[in-house]
Amino acid sequence: MSKQKLTIRLCAPRGFCAGVDRAIQMVVLALKKYGAPVYVRHEIVHNRFVVEGLEAMGAIFVEELDEIPPAHQAQPVIFSAHGVPKSVPADAEVRKLFYLDATCPLVSKVHKQAMRHERLGRHVVLIGHKGHPEVIGTMGQLPDGAVTLVETVADVDALPAMDVGNLGFVTQTTLSVDDTADVIARLHERFPGITAPAAESICYATTNRQEAVKQSAPGCDLFVVVGAPNSSNSKRLVEVAARAGARNAILLQRAHEIDWDVIGEISVLGVSAGASAPEVVVDEIIEAFRSRYDTTIEIAETVRETENFLVNRELRDVELTAADMAFVNGVR
């Protein structure tokens, strides 16, 4: 019996960004240099496949520093790529912990933008998702009451009157570009004197992946985004695909989650991956479709990324093997 034909539009860029790549490298390098266990506060990136792979190497993930046993205080603890409030490194110092900060440099840039607003006497409006680790980290750079969080245009409309001459905004790095543009436009309408950050807050990887999905989604019967349900940038890609014209858009962590009965008849499939999703899982999901369909793959490339972020100085004397790099690059 012949298989139904299926065209797979595979987005590029997709998957790991430079910030994720750096954070994973830091855990692997710390394990090689200092030995297991290496503690990591919060998931280093929002992807269970990555977390479980690092756990197998000897990483231990905790949510708070008080979970680290006193006998292991000499072992390094790494802060996740999402960033942490200032209170976390301060707590680490009180506990005499050796810590390494894997905060993405583009998240650190947003921290600096927010701190600059506050230093210049501005109240900060942060556009982001309540409870997301990056938002918690950004708000935690400033004193209590110095930041107001908004997520939607309706949230902006609900803000009280503010001193427009002393108001600035920043955004979470992983938001929907289009939704954020609407929120920013409304902020400028309500508060004409509000000061924008000195540079774009939404990171290049978020923007690039969303643009690739926008270009690929029209005409797709189904669009699959590989990523975790707690990954903000992955969930935004699903929304972007649906808005751009995909008949259906779903988020998948692994191939076993595919519900073939729900998928039904399809002839064009779009595929992308969030910035914390490894390529090996993308391959796994594509292979699942190949086993059922006569597939043709089209690469839908919009831009090539060349960014590379150096790891912390303490880890630069350690070399990664080819096997280490295969894991870091998501092709394990």
C-alpha positions in Angstrom: 0.0 0.0 0.0 1.5 3.3 -1.1 2.0 6.0 1.5 0.2 9.4 1.3 2.5 12.2 0.0 3.6 14.8 2.6 5.6 17.9 2.1 7.5 19.0 5.3 8.5 22.6 5.5 11.4 22.7 7.9 12.0 26.1 9.3 15.5 27.6 9.6 16.5 29.0 12.0 15.0 26.7 14.6 16.0 25.1 17.9 19.0 26.1 20.1 20.0 29.7 20.2 23.4 31.0 21.4 22.1 31.7 24.9 20.8 28.2 25.3 23.9 26.7 23.8 26.1 28.7 26.2 24.1 27.7 29.3 24.2 24.0 28.4 27.9 24.2 27.7 28.5 25.7 31.1 26.9 22.8 32.9 28.9 20.3 30.9 32.1 22.2 31.4 31.5 22.6 35.1 30.9 18.8 35.4 34.2 18.1 33.6 36.2 20.7 35.6 34.7 20.2 39.1 33.2 16.8 39.0 29.7 15.7 40.0 27.4 16.9 41.4 27.0 20.3 39.8 23.8 22.0 41.1 21.6 24.0 38.8 19.0 26.4 40.2 15.9 25.9 38.1 15.9 24.1 34.8 19.0 25.4 32.9 16.6 25.7 29.9 13.0 24.8 29.6 13.3 21.3 28.0 13.0 18.0 29.8 15.2 16.1 27.3 18.1 18.5 28.0 17.5 18.5 31.7 17.4 14.7 31.9 20.5 14.4 29.7 22.4 16.7 32.1 21.1 14.8 35.1 22.5 11.6 33.7 25.9 13.4 33.6 25.7 14.3 37.3 23.8 17.6 37.4 21.2 18.1 40.2 18.4 20.6 39.6 17.0 22.5 42.5 14.5 25.4 42.8 16.1 27.1 45.8 19.6 27.3 47.2 18.6 25.8 50.6 18.1 22.5 48.8 21.9 22.1 48.4 23.3 20.0 51.2 25.9 21.6 53.4 28.3 18.8 52.5 28.2 19.9 48.9 28.6 23.7 49.4 32.0 23.6 47.7 30.4 22.2 44.5 29.4 24.8 41.9 25.8 25.9 41.5 24.8 27.4 38.2 22.0 29.9 37.7 19.7 29.2 34.7 19.7 31.0 31.4 16.5 32.8 32.3 18.2 35.0 34.9 17.7 35.4 38.6 16.8 38.3 41.0 19.7 40.0 42.7 18.6 38.3 46.0 19.8 34.9 44.6 23.5 35.6 44.2 23.4 37.5 47.5 21.9 34.5 49.2 24.6 32.3 47.6 27.3 34.5 49.0 25.8 34.4 52.5 25.8 30.6 52.2 29.4 30.7 50.9 28.4 28.8 47.7 30.5 28.9 44.6 28.2 30.0 41.8 28.3 30.5 38.1 25.7 32.7 36.3 24.5 31.2 33.0 22.0 34.1 32.4 21.7 34.7 28.7 23.6 37.9 27.8 20.5 39.2 26.0 18.5 38.8 29.2 21.3 40.5 31.1 21.0 43.4 28.6 17.3 43.8 29.6 18.3 43.8 33.2 20.7 46.7 32.5 18.1 48.5 30.5 15.7 48.3 33.4 18.3 49.4 35.9 19.2 52.3 33.7 15.6 53.5 33.7 15.5 53.2 37.5 18.8 55.0 37.9 17.5 57.9 35.8 14.5 58.2 38.1 12.0 56.4 35.8 9.3 53.9 36.9 9.7 50.8 34.8 6.9 49.1 32.9 7.9 45.5 32.1 6.0 43.7 29.3 6.1 40.0 30.1 4.3 36.9 31.4 3.6 36.9 35.2 5.5 34.1 37.0 7.9 33.4 34.2 11.5 33.0 35.6 12.8 35.7 33.3 10.2 38.1 34.5 10.9 37.3 38.1 14.6 37.8 37.4 14.1 41.1 35.7 11.8 42.5 38.4 14.3 41.3 41.0 17.0 43.6 39.7 15.1 46.6 41.1 13.6 47.6 44.4 10.1 46.5 45.3 7.5 48.8 43.7 9.9 50.1 41.0 8.4 47.8 38.3 4.9 47.4 37.0 4.2 44.2 34.9 1.8 44.2 32.0 1.1 41.5 29.5 -1.7 42.8 27.2 -3.2 46.0 25.8 -6.0 45.6 28.3 -3.4 45.6 31.1 -2.0 48.9 29.7 -5.5 50.4 29.7 -6.0 49.4 33.3 -2.8 51.2 34.5 -3.4 54.2 36.7 -2.2 57.6 35.7 1.6 57.9 35.8 4.2 60.6 35.5 4.8 60.2 31.8 8.1 62.1 32.0 9.5 59.6 34.4 8.4 56.3 32.8 10.3 53.7 30.8 9.6 50.2 29.5 11.4 47.0 28.8 10.2 43.6 27.6 10.8 39.9 28.2 13.0 38.5 25.5 10.8 35.7 24.4 7.5 37.4 23.6 5.4 37.5 20.5 6.8 40.2 18.3 3.4 41.3 17.0 1.6 41.2 20.3 4.4 43.1 22.0 4.2 45.8 19.2 0.5 46.3 20.0 1.3 46.6 23.7 4.1 49.1 23.1 1.9 51.1 20.7 -0.8 51.4 23.4 1.8 52.4 26.0 2.9 55.3 23.7 -0.7 56.3 23.2 -1.5 56.4 27.0 1.9 57.7 28.1 3.4 59.8 25.2 6.5 60.6 27.2 7.4 57.0 28.0 11.1 56.1 27.2 11.9 53.0 25.2 14.9 50.9 26.0 18.1 51.9 24.2 17.9 48.7 22.1 15.3 46.1 21.2 14.5 43.8 24.2 13.0 40.9 22.3 16.0 38.8 21.4 17.2 38.0 17.9 16.5 34.3 18.2 12.9 34.9 19.2 12.4 37.3 16.3 14.1 35.0 13.7 12.2 31.9 14.7 8.9 33.7 14.6 9.7 35.2 11.2 10.6 31.8 9.8 7.3 30.4 11.1 5.3 33.3 9.6 6.8 32.7 6.2 6.2 28.9 6.3 2.8 28.6 8.0 0.5 29.7 5.1 -0.9 26.7 3.4 0.2 24.2 6.1 -2.5 21.7 7.1 -0.6 21.2 10.4 2.3 23.1 12.0 4.3 21.3 14.7 6.5 23.3 17.1 8.9 21.2 19.0 9.3 22.5 22.6 8.1 22.3 26.2 4.8 23.6 27.6 6.7 25.8 30.0 8.8 27.4 27.2 7.5 30.8 26.5 9.2 31.2 23.1 7.9 27.7 22.0 4.3 28.6 22.9 4.6 31.9 21.0 5.7 30.0 17.9 2.5 27.9 18.0 0.4 31.1 18.2 2.4 32.7 15.4 1.8 29.7 13.1 -1.9 29.7 13.8 -2.2 33.4 13.1 -0.1 33.2 9.9 -2.4 30.7 8.3 -1.7 27.1 9.4 -4.9 25.2 9.6 -3.8 23.6 12.9 -0.8 24.3 15.1 0.4 22.2 18.0 3.3 21.9 20.5 5.1 18.6 20.9 7.8 17.6 23.3 8.4 14.1 21.9 7.2 11.9 19.0 5.2 9.6 21.3 2.8 12.5 22.0 1.6 12.6 18.4 -2.1 11.8 18.2 -2.5 10.4 14.7 -6.3 10.1 15.0 -6.5 13.8 15.7 -4.1 14.8 12.9 -6.2 13.3 10.2 -5.5 14.0 6.5 -2.6 16.3 5.8 -0.5 17.1 2.8 1.7 20.0 4.0 3.4 19.9 7.5 5.3 22.9 8.9 8.0 22.1 11.6 10.0 24.5 13.8 11.5 24.3 17.3 11.7 26.6 20.2 15.1 28.0 21.3 15.5 25.3 24.0 14.5 22.3 21.9 17.4 20.0 20.7 17.7 19.0 17.1 17.6 15.3 17.9 14.0 15.7 19.0 13.1 17.5 15.8 14.7 14.6 13.9 12.7 12.1 16.0 9.4 13.8 15.2 10.2 14.1 11.5 11.1 10.3 11.4 7.7 9.6 13.0 6.0 11.3 10.1 8.4 9.6 7.6 7.3 6.2 8.9 3.7 7.0 7.9 4.0 9.3 4.8 6.0 9.5 1.6 7.8 12.7 2.6 9.6 15.5 0.8 11.5 18.0 3.0 11.7 21.7 2.0 14.1 23.9 4.0 12.4 27.2 4.7 15.3 29.4 5.6 14.9 33.1 6.3 18.2 34.0 7.9 21.5 32.4 9.1 22.5 32.9 12.7 26.2 33.3 13.6 25.9 34.5 17.2 28.2 32.9 19.7 28.3 33.8 23.5 31.5 32.9 25.4 31.1 30.9 28.6 32.2 32.3 32.0 35.9 32.9 32.4 36.2 30.2 35.1 35.3 27.5 32.5 37.3 28.6 29.5 40.3 26.4 30.3 38.2 23.2 29.8 37.9 21.6 26.4 34.8 19.8 25.2 35.1 16.5 23.4 33.3 15.7 20.2 30.7 13.8 22.2 30.3 16.7 24.6 29.7 19.1 21.7 27.2 16.7 20.1 25.1 16.9 23.3 25.5 20.6 23.6 24.5 21.1 20.0 21.4 19.0 20.4 22.4 16.2 18.1 23.0 13.5 20.7 
